[in-house]
Amino acid sequence: MPNDTEMACFELIYAIVNFGKGSKVMREAKKSGVSGGTIILAKGTAKGVIADFLGLSDIRKEIVLMGSDKMTARPALEALNKKFEFEKAGHGIIFTVPVSEMIGSVGCRPAKTDMEEGGESAVHCAIMVIVDRGKAEKVIDAATEAGSKGGTVINARGSGIHETSRLFFMEIEPEKEIVLIISEKDAAETIIASIREKMEIDKPGKGIIFVQEVSRAYGLAR
């Protein structure tokens, strides 16, 4: 039975770059056939020597999310890496994750091809942790203790049944933080276990962790 990666017709491209470069990444991706995307403001969390190692010393970041069919995404990834040299320190990170279906993206349709891809196994994975605002650093600390080299924090807002409080009889949706950590697949289980224990994720309202396999990535190995 094929796994989710083999069944996916689409891929979501994540490009994490220094502030101000997101639009340039988007323009270059369009030259490769990607129809468009979304730029999200974020911040890097790696510090000191590790920050220099990962190219995250500039704390302000932009995450460019671009969806496309797999046959377009793969060449686009290669073209973006060639243009922005993600494998050089300080140039950011770019990777793709498989998506089973994509709706609402103009021009984004599964490409018809007779080419059969070999059974590629994922080497890295993307760990996403959603917690209350102010707790992202604790997530990073827990991950670092388990071997992670850093991550990226995105501001968000919660709306689940455990995510509201009341002020003067009005429901308030507290602000959230999403921590994105890219890890080698072999190390992911240890990192997730550390975050799960330190943040008490199994308790209601304490947060959510989910993991996506990374199809391909540049900028991770230095």
C-alpha positions in Angstrom: 0.0 0.0 0.0 1.5 3.4 -1.0 2.3 5.9 1.7 0.9 9.4 1.8 4.0 10.9 0.1 3.7 8.5 -2.8 0.0 9.3 -3.2 0.2 13.1 -3.0 -0.4 14.9 -6.3 0.6 18.3 -4.9 3.4 19.8 -2.8 3.5 22.8 -0.5 6.8 24.7 -0.8 8.0 26.4 2.4 10.7 29.0 2.0 12.0 30.6 5.3 14.0 33.7 4.4 15.2 36.9 6.0 12.7 39.8 6.3 12.2 41.5 2.9 13.1 38.6 0.7 9.7 36.9 0.5 8.5 38.8 -2.5 11.7 38.1 -4.4 11.2 34.4 -3.7 7.6 34.6 -4.9 8.5 36.3 -8.2 11.2 33.8 -8.9 8.9 30.9 -8.2 6.3 32.3 -10.7 9.0 32.0 -13.4 9.0 28.3 -12.8 5.2 28.0 -13.1 4.1 28.4 -9.5 0.8 30.4 -9.6 1.3 32.3 -6.3 1.5 32.0 -2.6 1.3 33.6 0.8 4.0 35.4 2.8 3.8 35.1 6.6 5.8 37.2 9.1 7.8 35.2 11.6 10.9 35.2 13.7 13.9 32.9 14.1 14.7 31.4 17.4 18.2 30.0 17.1 20.8 31.9 19.1 24.6 32.5 19.2 26.8 30.0 17.4 23.8 27.9 16.4 22.1 30.9 14.9 25.2 31.6 12.7 25.3 27.9 11.8 21.7 27.8 10.6 21.7 31.3 9.1 19.1 32.5 11.6 21.0 35.3 13.2 18.6 37.9 11.6 15.7 37.4 14.0 13.0 38.7 11.6 11.8 36.1 9.1 9.3 35.7 6.3 7.8 32.3 5.5 6.6 31.9 1.9 4.0 29.3 1.3 3.4 28.2 -2.3 1.3 25.3 -3.5 1.7 23.6 -6.8 1.4 20.2 -8.5 4.3 17.9 -7.9 5.7 18.1 -11.4 5.9 21.9 -11.1 7.1 22.1 -7.5 10.2 20.0 -7.9 11.8 22.1 -10.7 10.7 25.2 -8.9 12.5 24.1 -5.8 15.7 23.4 -7.7 15.4 26.8 -9.5 14.9 28.7 -6.2 17.8 26.9 -4.6 20.0 27.9 -7.5 18.9 31.5 -7.5 19.0 32.1 -3.7 21.7 29.6 -2.7 19.9 28.2 0.3 22.7 25.8 1.0 25.0 28.7 2.0 24.8 29.9 5.6 22.5 32.8 6.2 20.5 32.3 3.1 17.5 30.5 4.7 15.8 27.2 4.3 13.5 25.8 1.6 11.6 22.5 1.7 8.5 20.8 0.4 5.8 18.7 2.0 3.3 16.4 0.2 -0.3 17.5 0.0 -3.1 15.1 -1.0 -5.5 17.7 -2.4 -5.4 21.4 -3.1 -8.6 23.5 -3.8 -8.9 27.1 -4.7 -5.5 27.8 -6.2 -5.9 29.1 -9.7 -3.8 27.2 -12.2 -2.9 24.5 -9.7 -4.0 21.2 -11.1 -2.3 17.7 -10.9 0.0 17.4 -13.8 -0.6 14.5 -16.2 2.6 12.5 -16.8 3.7 9.0 -17.5 6.8 9.5 -15.4 6.9 7.2 -12.3 8.9 8.5 -9.4 11.1 6.1 -7.5 10.2 5.3 -3.9 11.8 8.2 -2.2 11.9 8.0 1.6 11.7 11.2 3.6 14.9 12.1 5.5 13.5 15.1 7.3 10.2 16.1 8.8 8.5 19.4 9.8 7.3 19.5 13.4 4.6 22.0 14.1 3.7 23.0 17.7 0.8 25.3 18.5 0.9 26.8 22.0 -0.3 29.9 23.9 1.6 33.1 23.2 4.7 33.4 25.3 5.4 29.7 25.4 7.3 29.3 22.2 10.7 29.7 23.8 9.8 26.9 26.2 9.0 24.7 23.2 12.4 25.6 21.6 14.2 24.9 24.9 12.5 21.5 25.1 13.4 20.7 21.5 17.0 21.9 21.9 17.5 19.6 24.9 16.5 16.7 22.6 18.9 17.7 19.9 17.1 20.3 17.8 19.1 23.3 16.4 16.4 25.9 16.5 13.1 26.8 14.8 10.8 29.5 13.6 7.9 31.1 15.5 4.7 32.3 13.8 2.1 34.4 15.6 -1.5 33.0 15.4 -4.9 33.0 17.1 -6.8 30.1 18.7 -10.5 29.2 18.4 -10.9 25.7 19.9 -13.2 24.8 22.8 -10.3 25.2 25.3 -8.9 28.4 23.7 -11.4 31.0 24.9 -11.6 33.0 28.1 -14.1 35.6 29.2 -13.7 39.3 30.1 -16.8 41.3 31.1 -18.9 38.4 29.7 -17.2 38.6 26.3 -15.3 35.7 24.8 -11.6 36.5 24.1 -9.6 34.3 21.7 -6.1 34.3 23.1 -3.1 34.7 20.8 -1.1 31.7 19.9 2.4 30.9 18.6 3.2 28.2 16.1 6.7 26.8 16.3 8.1 25.2 13.2 11.0 22.9 13.7 12.8 21.0 10.9 14.4 17.8 12.1 16.0 14.7 10.7 13.4 12.0 10.8 15.4 9.7 13.0 15.6 12.5 15.7 12.0 13.6 15.5 10.6 11.1 17.9 13.0 12.2 20.7 12.3 15.9 20.0 8.5 15.4 20.0 8.7 13.4 23.2 10.6 16.1 25.0 8.2 18.8 23.9 5.2 16.7 24.8 6.5 16.1 28.3 7.8 19.6 29.1 4.7 21.4 27.7 2.2 18.8 29.0 0.6 18.6 25.5 -1.6 15.7 26.5 -3.6 18.0 28.9 -6.6 19.9 27.4 -5.7 23.4 26.1 -2.0 22.9 26.4 -1.3 22.8 22.7 -1.1 20.6 19.6 1.8 18.9 17.8 1.6 17.6 14.3 4.3 16.3 12.0 4.6 16.4 8.2 7.2 14.5 6.1 9.5 16.7 4.1 9.9 15.6 0.5 13.0 17.6 -0.3 14.9 20.3 1.5 17.8 22.8 1.0 19.6 24.9 3.6 19.5 22.3 6.5 22.9 20.6 6.2 25.9 22.9 6.6 
